[in-house]
Amino acid sequence: MITKERRLSRFILILMAASGLMAGTAHADELKGMELAEQIAETAEAAVDSAGAVADIMNGGDEDGTGLSQAIYDEYREESLRDQIVSYAMQFVGGRYRYGGTSLTSGVDCSGYVMKIFQNFGIDTGRDSRTQAQRSRTIDASQLRPGDLVFYGSGGRVNHVGIYIGDGLIVHASNERTGIKVSSMYYRAPMKLGTFL
């Protein structure tokens, strides 16, 4: 799919440049004097060169696939993964809370919920919320994005975790009464913000 998109991007850019070249050439035929015609031809050639350079950037910048488009692709892939994690986590809202549970269908506790959601995407968070807090990379509020984790605690110890879903909200396995639910991330004071992404 990426190859087709790159070919299409290159084709569109080259087509645009060629169309500019033809328009410039047609206009040049109407002009008197070789100097003006040459200037238009040079401008058209520069447009083709620019289109080729842009196409190269879109195709990775160089043959080993690095460059601007690779960075853009990596960012898109990360955003896509974040969206998938949130979407998958939201499927279980309304599910059962069970202390020590690790089953998304028959019951989970907060860290079991996080573990199973991330495990679905090949990410090992660890089993309990303290381990998850230790393993995750600490971020500040300005870096918080959907798919990151919000940790809570008391007495300096982490004892709860939720998945940030955006707009100041988390989804978490709350307690036996409310189960898996969406809450404000500030329903308690967060102790740490972390990410595995």
FIVEX-687981 format. One record per residue (C-alpha): residue in one letter; x, y, z. Coordinates in steps of 0.5 Angstrom, whole numbers, plus 500, padded with zeros to 3 digits. Layout:
+----+-----+-----+-----+
: aa :  c1 :  c2 :  c3 :
+----+-----+-----+-----+
:  A :   X :   Y :   Z :
...
+----+-----+-----+-----+
This chain:
+----+-----+-----+-----+
: aa :  c1 :  c2 :  c3 :
+----+-----+-----+-----+
:  M : 500 : 500 : 500 :
:  I : 506 : 505 : 502 :
:  T : 509 : 503 : 495 :
:  K : 503 : 505 : 491 :
:  E : 502 : 511 : 495 :
:  R : 509 : 513 : 494 :
:  R : 508 : 512 : 486 :
:  L : 502 : 516 : 486 :
:  S : 505 : 522 : 490 :
:  R : 511 : 522 : 485 :
:  F : 506 : 521 : 479 :
:  I : 501 : 527 : 481 :
:  L : 507 : 531 : 482 :
:  I : 511 : 530 : 476 :
:  L : 504 : 531 : 472 :
:  M : 503 : 538 : 475 :
:  A : 510 : 540 : 473 :
:  A : 509 : 537 : 466 :
:  S : 503 : 541 : 465 :
:  G : 506 : 547 : 468 :
:  L : 512 : 546 : 463 :
:  M : 507 : 545 : 457 :
:  A : 503 : 552 : 459 :
:  G : 510 : 555 : 459 :
:  T : 512 : 553 : 453 :
:  A : 505 : 554 : 449 :
:  H : 506 : 561 : 452 :
:  A : 513 : 562 : 450 :
:  D : 511 : 561 : 443 :
:  E : 507 : 567 : 443 :
:  L : 513 : 571 : 446 :
:  K : 518 : 575 : 441 :
:  G : 525 : 574 : 443 :
:  M : 529 : 568 : 445 :
:  E : 531 : 571 : 452 :
:  L : 524 : 571 : 454 :
:  A : 523 : 564 : 451 :
:  E : 529 : 561 : 455 :
:  Q : 527 : 564 : 461 :
:  I : 520 : 561 : 461 :
:  A : 524 : 554 : 459 :
:  E : 529 : 555 : 465 :
:  T : 523 : 556 : 470 :
:  A : 519 : 550 : 467 :
:  E : 525 : 546 : 468 :
:  A : 526 : 548 : 475 :
:  A : 519 : 547 : 477 :
:  V : 520 : 539 : 474 :
:  D : 526 : 539 : 479 :
:  S : 523 : 542 : 485 :
:  A : 517 : 537 : 483 :
:  G : 522 : 531 : 483 :
:  A : 525 : 533 : 489 :
:  V : 519 : 534 : 493 :
:  A : 517 : 527 : 490 :
:  D : 524 : 524 : 493 :
:  I : 522 : 527 : 500 :
:  M : 516 : 524 : 500 :
:  N : 519 : 517 : 498 :
:  G : 524 : 517 : 503 :
:  G : 529 : 522 : 501 :
:  D : 534 : 517 : 499 :
:  E : 534 : 510 : 497 :
:  D : 535 : 507 : 504 :
:  G : 528 : 510 : 506 :
:  T : 530 : 515 : 511 :
:  G : 528 : 522 : 511 :
:  L : 522 : 527 : 512 :
:  S : 517 : 522 : 509 :
:  Q : 520 : 516 : 514 :
:  A : 519 : 521 : 520 :
:  I : 512 : 523 : 518 :
:  Y : 511 : 515 : 517 :
:  D : 513 : 514 : 524 :
:  E : 509 : 519 : 527 :
:  Y : 503 : 517 : 523 :
:  R : 504 : 510 : 525 :
:  E : 505 : 512 : 532 :
:  E : 498 : 516 : 532 :
:  S : 495 : 510 : 529 :
:  L : 497 : 505 : 534 :
:  R : 495 : 510 : 540 :
:  D : 488 : 510 : 536 :
:  Q : 488 : 503 : 536 :
:  I : 489 : 502 : 543 :
:  V : 484 : 507 : 546 :
:  S : 479 : 504 : 541 :
:  Y : 480 : 497 : 544 :
:  A : 480 : 499 : 551 :
:  M : 474 : 503 : 550 :
:  Q : 470 : 496 : 547 :
:  F : 470 : 494 : 555 :
:  V : 467 : 500 : 558 :
:  G : 462 : 497 : 562 :
:  G : 466 : 490 : 564 :
:  R : 467 : 487 : 571 :
:  Y : 472 : 489 : 576 :
:  R : 475 : 483 : 579 :
:  Y : 481 : 484 : 584 :
:  G : 487 : 480 : 582 :
:  G : 483 : 479 : 575 :
:  T : 486 : 479 : 568 :
:  S : 480 : 477 : 564 :
:  L : 477 : 483 : 560 :
:  T : 471 : 479 : 559 :
:  S : 470 : 476 : 566 :
:  G : 473 : 481 : 570 :
:  V : 480 : 485 : 571 :
:  D : 483 : 490 : 576 :
:  C : 486 : 496 : 574 :
:  S : 493 : 494 : 572 :
:  G : 490 : 487 : 569 :
:  Y : 486 : 491 : 565 :
:  V : 492 : 496 : 562 :
:  M : 496 : 489 : 562 :
:  K : 491 : 486 : 557 :
:  I : 490 : 492 : 553 :
:  F : 497 : 493 : 551 :
:  Q : 499 : 486 : 551 :
:  N : 494 : 486 : 545 :
:  F : 499 : 490 : 541 :
:  G : 505 : 486 : 543 :
:  I : 507 : 491 : 549 :
:  D : 509 : 488 : 556 :
:  T : 507 : 493 : 561 :
:  G : 508 : 488 : 567 :
:  R : 502 : 486 : 572 :
:  D : 501 : 491 : 577 :
:  S : 501 : 498 : 577 :
:  R : 507 : 500 : 581 :
:  T : 511 : 495 : 576 :
:  Q : 507 : 499 : 570 :
:  A : 509 : 506 : 573 :
:  Q : 517 : 504 : 574 :
:  R : 517 : 501 : 567 :
:  S : 514 : 507 : 563 :
:  R : 517 : 513 : 561 :
:  T : 515 : 519 : 565 :
:  I : 512 : 525 : 561 :
:  D : 509 : 531 : 563 :
:  A : 502 : 534 : 562 :
:  S : 504 : 537 : 556 :
:  Q : 506 : 531 : 553 :
:  L : 500 : 527 : 555 :
:  R : 497 : 523 : 549 :
:  P : 492 : 518 : 548 :
:  G : 494 : 511 : 550 :
:  D : 499 : 514 : 555 :
:  L : 498 : 512 : 562 :
:  V : 496 : 516 : 568 :
:  F : 498 : 513 : 575 :
:  Y : 495 : 515 : 582 :
:  G : 497 : 513 : 589 :
:  S : 497 : 515 : 596 :
:  G : 503 : 515 : 601 :
:  G : 508 : 516 : 595 :
:  R : 506 : 509 : 593 :
:  V : 502 : 508 : 586 :
:  N : 496 : 504 : 587 :
:  H : 492 : 505 : 581 :
:  V : 492 : 506 : 573 :
:  G : 488 : 508 : 568 :
:  I : 489 : 509 : 560 :
:  Y : 489 : 516 : 558 :
:  I : 484 : 517 : 552 :
:  G : 484 : 525 : 551 :
:  D : 480 : 531 : 553 :
:  G : 482 : 530 : 560 :
:  L : 479 : 523 : 561 :
:  I : 481 : 516 : 562 :
:  V : 478 : 509 : 562 :
:  H : 480 : 505 : 567 :
:  A : 478 : 499 : 571 :
:  S : 475 : 503 : 577 :
:  N : 472 : 498 : 583 :
:  E : 467 : 493 : 584 :
:  R : 461 : 497 : 584 :
:  T : 463 : 501 : 577 :
:  G : 467 : 496 : 573 :
:  I : 471 : 499 : 567 :
:  K : 469 : 506 : 566 :
:  V : 471 : 513 : 563 :
:  S : 473 : 518 : 569 :
:  S : 476 : 525 : 569 :
:  M : 483 : 524 : 569 :
:  Y : 483 : 529 : 575 :
:  Y : 478 : 525 : 579 :
:  R : 484 : 524 : 584 :
:  A : 491 : 527 : 584 :
:  P : 495 : 524 : 579 :
:  M : 502 : 521 : 582 :
:  K : 505 : 520 : 575 :
:  L : 504 : 520 : 568 :
:  G : 508 : 515 : 563 :
:  T : 508 : 512 : 557 :
:  F : 510 : 505 : 553 :
:  L : 509 : 509 : 546 :
+----+-----+-----+-----+
